[in-house]
Amino acid sequence: MARKKEFDVNDALHKAMLLFWEQGYEKTSMKELVSQMGVHKGSMYDTFGDKHTLYVNSLEHYFEMGQQIIEKGITETNSAKEAIRFIFNWAIEQEEDFPLGCLIVNTAVELAKDDAESRQWVQRSWDFAEQLICELILDGQQSGEFSKLLDAKDMSMILYNSIIGLQVKAKTTSDREKLNKIIELNLSFLD
């Protein structure tokens, strides 16, 4: 009979995700993961497999968590422009307990070129974001908020590329005024 887990699997995965997010895949050791997650090494391997599998599970956890936060935030806005502004703001103003930047962007830079599973999660995340922004642009065009002359798909690619850049910039600057100006300039392209 299998033994009952002595730890919360989702909590341990969340802790691993935070460590990977802060340090990156290569700089994170198994010893640090075991310590951060609060599990025994054997339990970690039994539950999550090797470090790479744990990392991929962390990417999935991050994607699902971000998707929920963004979708919830968008439902609390009153217009397509406010919804897109929310996405921009969320990209630079992470929760207090989260590292700066974006785990997906970090993964794109560190692993995606050589690791197919990481590349799939990066692409899935970016496809989701671009599609969501595209839908918001189409909604804004229907309501008269945005110019109908814009190609929604092309504009969503441009805006999401700016969001990725802001996530990188947010890791290296505390100048929120500059980051907010970049957001407003991007939103002005929709008029």
N, C-alpha and C positions, 0 to 999 in steps of 0.2 A: 504494500500500500504506500502511495506517495505521501511524503511528509508535507504538512501544511507550511506555506511560506511564512517566514518569521519577519517579513518586511512588506511594506506596501509597494507593489511593483510599479504603479504609476508614479508614486512619489520618488522612488529610486531612479526611474527613467527621467523624470523632470530634473533631478539633481545632476544626472549625467549630462543632459542636454545643456544645462547652464554652464557646466565646466567646459564642455566642448565649445560652446559659444564664446566663452571668455578667452580660452587658451588656444583653440584650434585642435584639429585632430592629431597632428604630429607631435605637438608639445604636451599633450595629455597622456600621462602614463597610466598603466593599469593600477598601480599602487594608489595614485591620486583618485582614480575613479572609485575604487573600492572604499577608500576613506570618505570621499564626498558622498557617496551613495549610502553609506552606513550599512553595508552588507559584507558578508564573508566572500572571499574570492571564489570559493567553490559554488556558492549560491548565485553569484553574479554570472559565472560561466553557465551554470545549469539553466538559469532563467533567460539570459540575454545572448549567450553564445560568446563569440570572440569580440574584441574591441571594434572591429569594423562593423559587425552586425549590430552592436550596441549603438554605434554612430548612426547607422542607417535608421534604426528605430528612433533615435533622437531627432533626426531630420523629419521623420513622419510625425512625431509628437509636436515638434515646432510648427510644422505646416498646419496641422489640425488646430493647434492652439491659436495661431495667427489668424486662420480662417474664421474661427469663432469670434475672436475679438473684433475683427474688421466687419464681419457681417452684422454683429450686434451694434457696433458703433454707427454703421450706415443706417440701420433702422431708426436710430435716434436723431437723424438729421431731417431737415425740411426741404432740401432741394438737392439736385444732382451736384451742383457746385460745392455745397456744404459737405456732401458725401465724399467727393474727391479730395476736398481740403482735409477731411478727417483722415483719409488714407495717407496723405502727405504728412500730416502732423503726427500720426501714429509712427511713421517711419523714423522720425527724429526724436520723439518724446516717449521713449520706452517706459514701461513700468519701473518703479524704483528698484525692485529686486532683480531686474534684468540687466545684463551687460549692454554696453552701447553697440550700435550697429545692428547687423542682421546675420543670423546663423547661415541663411541661404546664400547671401552674398559672400560671406567668409568661405563657405564651401565651394562656391563657384571659382573663387580665386585659388584656394588651396588644393582642391581635390578633383573637381569636375572634369578637368582635361584627361586625367588618367584613370578615373574610377567611374564605371558605367552606372552603378547604383546611385552614387552621389549626383552624377550628371542628370539622371532621371528625376530626382527630387528637385534639383534646381530648376529644370525645365518645367516640371509640373507646377511648381510654385509660381514661376514667372508667367506661365500660360494662364493660370488662375487669375493672377493680378491683372494682366492685360485684358483678359476677357471681362472681368468685373468692371474695370475702368471703361472699356468699350461700351458695355451695357449702360453705364451711368451717363456717358456722353450721348448715346442714342436717346435715353430718357430725357436728358436736358435739351436735346434738339426737338423732341416731340412737344415738350412743354414751352418751347420758345426761349429757353434760358441760354442756349448755345446756338451759334451759327449753324445753319443747315449746310453751309458750304464746306464744312470740315468733313474729312473722311474719318469716321469714328475709329476705325481699326488702326489707321496710321497714327492718329492723334494719341490713341491709348499706348502705342509703342513708345512714342516720344515722351509722354508723361511718365510712363513707368521707368524708362531709362533715367529720367531726372530723379525719380524716387530712389533708384539704386545709387545714383551719385550722391544724393543727400544722406543716405544711410552711411556711406563711407565718410563723407564730410563730417557728419555728426560725431563720429568717433575721434575726430582730430581737432574740433573747435568747440568752444563754449559760446561762440557768438551767435546767440539765438536770433538776434535782429537780422543778421545776414541770412541765416537759414530761412527765416520767415519771409524775407524779401524774395528769395529764390522761389519759394512756394507761390507767392502772389504773382510773380512774373509768369510762372508756368500756368497758373489759372487764368491769367489775362489772355492767353492764346485761345481760350475757348469762346471768347466773346465774338 
